């Protein structure tokens, strides 16, 4: 018996804005195979157990859910295996649950593994690369998570390297991330592919007054850098801003407590709000009220919240890290719909905030570029097409790749 959640994603018919929660499933792979149209091949997608939990939303979870809906349009039926555990550092029972999930799959099965689950457990994944056709989807290199003890980061980094060198295909979410994985882990560039997140064009955000309401959409964790945002905002209290931070509050309770203390110490309680996780209509309403998207991350492989904002014509102010410049992109006329500032520099963030409030021409230019970028964003079908291409090229006879 397995203790993972399995279900088959239905073929996508039209736009599906949110994937429903996985139903209770049978306990074996065989009981979940069902009848698949002859035109569809099957990929087994192994992902974190909390992928559907609205209390812990993440870009990686949203990506995993959404591509399951779109893959059938490109010839692949996704069977989801949601494996509970403290990934990427699971306990023994969680490791065994993952091992059992993979062990029950027949030889030569095509398997897509979320890197959060796969990359920390080479002792489970590497042996299975000898008989399964594995691809690993890396949302964030494990060692890039902010706040890890150096020894922990080094151990996770080594584990990730062992996994990625063993599988025939690695998928990253930006060109920057592809380059980083190839250079950092010494991977064959021919085996590392990009499948950038898509975006659904949404109604243009009305905003609040065109300038004053700031929105940050990110889990409240050290890597997302909300404390730097607070420090920057504390330097411009003479400006009439308000800021709403939307994102999970349970990943790092100690950091959340520190952030609340920081807000109080600067007297910003009435202007800076931690709204907690949101989805559906509530999240749409937060975007609709936003005049400017702000993101102060230390590390990002892409930045899905950025493209979600741009899909509504909202300009962006963000730190220049990782794949963020790719997410910001350019409008067809070359206009840049955002401002990027050096990481770890709240003063630079404050300077650009002051410019946003004080320079009408800057706001006008950024808003025009954001609307242009909105029209040019790739949809999720492009993401699914890229993934399907990688899955279709997995070697017929899996073998360990040095």
C-alpha positions in Angstrom: 0.0 0.0 0.0 1.2 3.5 -0.7 0.4 6.7 1.3 0.7 9.1 -1.6 -2.2 10.8 -3.3 -2.8 9.9 -6.9 -5.2 11.1 -9.5 -5.3 11.6 -13.2 -5.6 15.2 -14.6 -8.5 15.5 -17.0 -7.8 16.7 -20.5 -8.1 20.5 -20.6 -11.2 21.8 -22.3 -11.1 25.5 -22.5 -9.7 27.7 -19.8 -9.6 26.2 -16.3 -8.6 29.0 -13.9 -8.0 26.7 -10.9 -7.4 23.0 -10.5 -9.7 21.3 -8.0 -8.3 19.6 -5.0 -7.3 16.0 -5.6 -9.9 13.5 -4.6 -9.2 10.6 -2.4 -7.5 8.0 -4.5 -6.9 4.3 -4.7 -3.9 2.9 -3.0 -2.0 1.4 -5.9 -0.8 2.7 -9.2 -2.7 0.0 -11.1 -6.0 1.0 -9.7 -5.4 4.6 -11.0 -4.5 3.9 -14.6 -8.0 3.9 -16.0 -8.7 4.1 -19.7 -6.5 6.6 -21.6 -7.3 7.7 -25.1 -5.0 6.0 -27.6 -3.7 9.4 -28.7 -2.4 10.3 -25.2 0.8 9.0 -23.6 1.1 8.8 -19.8 3.6 10.7 -17.6 3.6 10.1 -13.9 4.2 13.4 -12.2 5.7 13.2 -8.6 5.1 16.4 -6.6 5.0 17.6 -3.0 2.1 16.5 -0.9 1.0 20.0 -0.2 0.6 20.9 -3.9 -3.1 21.6 -3.4 -3.0 23.2 0.1 -4.3 26.8 -0.2 -2.5 27.6 3.1 0.9 27.2 1.5 0.6 28.5 -2.0 3.8 28.7 -4.1 4.8 29.3 -7.7 6.1 25.8 -7.9 2.8 24.3 -6.7 0.8 26.5 -9.1 3.1 25.5 -12.0 2.8 21.8 -11.2 -1.0 22.0 -11.0 -1.4 24.0 -14.2 0.8 22.0 -16.5 -1.1 18.9 -15.6 -4.2 20.6 -17.1 -2.4 21.6 -20.3 -0.2 18.6 -21.1 -3.1 16.6 -22.6 -3.3 19.2 -25.3 0.2 18.1 -26.4 -0.3 14.4 -26.2 0.4 13.6 -22.5 -2.0 12.5 -19.8 -0.6 13.4 -16.3 -1.0 11.0 -13.4 -0.3 12.9 -10.2 1.6 11.4 -7.3 1.5 13.9 -4.4 4.0 12.6 -1.8 3.7 14.1 1.7 6.9 15.0 3.5 9.3 17.6 4.7 10.9 18.1 1.4 13.7 18.5 0.5 14.8 17.1 3.9 12.3 14.3 4.5 12.1 11.8 7.3 12.6 8.1 6.9 8.9 7.4 6.4 8.6 10.1 3.7 11.7 8.7 1.8 10.2 5.3 1.9 6.9 6.5 0.6 8.7 8.1 -2.4 10.7 5.0 -2.9 7.6 2.8 -2.9 5.8 5.2 -5.3 8.7 4.8 -7.8 9.2 1.1 -7.2 5.6 0.3 -8.1 5.9 1.9 -11.5 6.7 -0.5 -14.4 10.1 -0.4 -16.1 10.4 2.3 -18.9 7.6 4.4 -17.3 8.0 8.2 -18.1 8.2 10.1 -14.8 8.4 13.8 -14.2 9.7 14.6 -10.7 9.4 18.0 -8.9 12.9 18.9 -7.8 11.8 19.8 -4.3 10.9 16.1 -3.8 13.6 14.5 -6.0 16.8 16.5 -5.5 17.3 15.9 -1.8 17.1 12.1 -2.0 19.6 10.7 -4.5 19.6 7.4 -2.5 16.0 7.0 -3.7 16.1 8.6 -7.2 19.4 7.6 -8.7 18.8 3.8 -8.6 15.5 4.3 -10.3 17.2 6.1 -13.2 18.4 2.7 -14.3 14.9 1.5 -15.3 12.6 4.5 -15.4 12.6 7.4 -17.9 13.1 10.3 -15.5 13.0 14.0 -15.9 13.5 16.4 -13.0 11.8 19.8 -12.9 13.9 22.3 -10.9 11.9 25.2 -9.6 14.7 26.5 -7.3 18.1 25.0 -6.7 18.0 23.6 -3.2 21.1 25.4 -2.0 19.7 28.8 -3.1 17.1 28.9 -0.3 17.9 31.8 2.0 18.7 31.2 5.6 20.2 27.7 5.4 23.2 26.8 7.6 26.2 26.5 5.3 26.6 22.8 6.1 23.0 22.1 5.2 23.2 24.1 2.0 26.3 22.2 1.0 24.8 18.9 1.7 21.6 19.7 -0.3 23.7 21.0 -3.1 25.7 17.8 -3.3 22.5 15.7 -3.2 21.0 17.8 -6.0 24.1 17.4 -8.1 24.0 13.6 -7.7 20.3 13.5 -8.8 20.7 15.8 -11.8 23.7 14.0 -13.1 21.9 10.7 -13.0 18.7 11.6 -14.9 18.5 11.9 -18.7 16.6 15.3 -18.6 16.5 18.3 -16.4 14.0 21.1 -16.8 14.4 24.6 -15.5 12.0 27.5 -15.5 14.2 30.2 -17.1 17.2 30.5 -19.4 19.1 31.9 -16.4 18.3 28.8 -14.4 19.4 26.6 -17.2 22.8 28.3 -17.3 23.1 28.2 -13.6 22.4 24.4 -13.3 24.8 23.6 -16.2 27.7 25.6 -14.8 27.1 24.9 -11.1 26.5 21.1 -11.4 28.6 20.4 -14.5 25.7 19.1 -16.5 25.6 18.3 -20.2 23.9 21.4 -21.7 22.0 19.1 -24.1 20.2 17.5 -21.2 19.0 20.7 -19.6 15.9 22.4 -21.0 13.8 25.4 -20.3 10.0 25.5 -19.8 9.2 29.0 -18.5 6.0 29.5 -16.6 3.1 30.9 -18.6 0.5 33.5 -17.7 -3.2 33.9 -18.3 -4.2 37.3 -19.5 -6.5 38.9 -16.9 -8.6 42.1 -16.9 -6.5 45.2 -16.6 -6.1 46.2 -12.9 -8.0 49.4 -12.1 -5.6 50.1 -9.3 -6.4 52.4 -6.4 -5.4 55.9 -7.4 -2.8 55.0 -10.0 0.2 55.3 -7.7 -0.2 54.7 -4.0 -1.1 51.0 -3.5 1.7 48.6 -3.5 1.3 44.8 -3.7 3.8 42.0 -2.9 2.7 38.5 -3.7 5.2 36.0 -2.2 5.4 33.5 0.7 6.7 35.3 3.8 10.1 33.8 4.0 13.7 35.1 4.3 14.3 34.4 0.6 11.4 36.7 -0.5 13.0 39.6 1.5 9.9 41.3 2.9 12.1 42.7 5.6 14.0 44.7 3.0 10.8 46.0 1.6 9.7 47.2 5.1 13.1 48.9 5.5 12.7 50.7 2.2 9.2 51.8 2.9 10.3 53.1 6.3 12.6 55.4 4.5 9.7 57.0 2.5 7.0 57.4 5.1 6.4 60.9 3.8 4.9 59.4 0.7 1.2 58.3 0.8 1.8 54.6 0.2 0.0 51.5 1.5 1.3 48.0 0.9 -0.4 44.6 1.0 1.7 41.5 1.2 -0.1 38.4 0.0 1.5 35.0 0.8 1.7 32.1 3.1 2.6 32.7 6.7 3.4 29.2 7.9 6.7 28.4 6.1 8.9 30.2 8.6 6.9 31.4 11.7 10.1 32.9 13.3 10.7 35.1 10.2 7.0 36.2 10.2 7.3 37.2 13.8 10.5 39.1 13.1 8.7 40.9 10.2 5.8 41.9 12.4 8.2 43.3 15.0 10.0 45.2 12.3 6.7 46.7 11.0 5.8 47.8 14.6 9.2 49.2 15.3 8.8 51.5 12.3 5.2 52.4 13.2 3.9 51.0 9.9 1.0 48.8 11.2 -1.7 50.9 9.5 0.1 51.0 6.2 1.8 47.6 5.8 -0.6 44.6 5.9 0.2 40.9 5.9 -2.9 39.5 4.3 -1.9 35.8 4.4 -2.4 33.4 1.5 -5.0 34.2 -1.1 -6.4 32.5 -4.2 -9.3 32.8 -6.6 -11.4 35.9 -6.3 -9.6 37.2 -3.2 -6.2 37.2 -5.0 -7.8 38.7 -8.2 -9.2 41.5 -6.0 -5.7 42.2 -4.5 -4.2 42.4 -8.0 -7.1 44.6 -9.2 -6.4 47.2 -6.4 -2.7 47.3 -7.1 -0.9 50.2 -8.6 2.6 48.8 -8.4 4.0 45.3 -7.9 7.0 45.1 -5.5 9.3 42.1 -5.0 12.5 42.2 -2.9 13.7 38.6 -3.3 17.2 37.4 -2.6 16.8 34.6 -5.2 14.3 33.8 -8.0 14.6 31.4 -10.9 11.9 33.3 -12.7 9.2 35.2 -10.8 5.6 34.0 -11.5 4.1 36.7 -9.4 5.7 39.3 -11.7 4.1 37.9 -14.9 0.8 37.6 -13.0 1.0 41.3 -12.3 2.0 42.1 -15.9 -0.9 40.0 -17.1 -3.0 42.7 -15.5 -1.0 45.6 -16.8 0.6 46.3 -13.4 4.2 47.7 -13.5 6.9 46.0 -11.4 9.6 47.1 -9.0 11.9 44.2 -8.1 15.4 43.1 -7.2 17.6 42.2 -10.1 18.2 38.5 -9.2 18.2 35.2 -11.1 15.5 35.0 -13.8 13.6 38.1 -12.7 14.8 40.1 -15.8 13.3 37.4 -18.0 10.0 37.6 -16.2 9.9 41.4 -16.5 10.9 41.2 -20.1 10.0 43.9 -22.7 7.0 45.2 -24.5 6.9 44.7 -28.3 8.1 48.3 -28.7 11.1 47.7 -26.5 9.6 49.3 -23.4 10.6 47.8 -20.0 7.6 47.4 -17.7 9.5 47.5 -14.5 12.5 48.8 -12.6 15.2 46.4 -11.2 17.3 47.4 -8.3 20.5 45.7 -6.9 19.8 43.0 -4.3 20.4 43.6 -0.7 20.0 47.4 -1.1 16.9 48.8 0.6 18.1 52.3 -0.1 18.0 51.7 -3.8 14.5 50.3 -3.5 13.5 53.5 -1.5 15.0 55.7 -4.2 13.0 54.0 -6.9 9.8 54.2 -4.8 10.3 57.9 -4.5 10.8 58.2 -8.2 7.6 56.2 -8.8 5.6 58.6 -6.6 7.3 61.8 -7.8 7.7 61.4 -11.6 4.5 61.3 -13.6 6.5 60.5 -16.8 8.1 57.4 -15.1 4.7 56.1 -14.1 3.2 56.7 -17.5 6.1 55.0 -19.3 6.0 52.0 -17.0 2.3 51.5 -17.3 2.4 51.7 -21.0 5.2 49.1 -21.1 3.3 46.9 -18.7 0.2 46.9 -21.0 2.4 46.1 -24.0 4.1 43.3 -22.2 0.7 42.0 -21.1 -0.3 41.4 -24.7 3.0 39.6 -25.5 3.1 37.2 -22.6 3.4 33.5 -23.4 0.5 31.4 -22.1 0.7 28.1 -20.3 0.2 26.2 -23.6 3.8 27.3 -24.4 5.0 25.8 -21.1 3.2 22.5 -21.7 4.5 22.3 -25.2 8.0 22.7 -24.0 7.5 20.0 -21.3 5.9 17.6 -23.8 8.9 18.0 -26.1 11.3 17.1 -23.3 9.2 14.1 -22.3 8.9 12.9 -25.8 12.7 12.9 -26.2 13.5 10.8 -23.1 15.6 7.9 -24.1 13.9 4.5 -24.6 16.5 2.7 -22.6 17.2 4.6 -19.4 20.8 4.6 -18.2 22.8 6.5 -15.7 24.4 9.5 -17.3 27.8 10.6 -16.0 
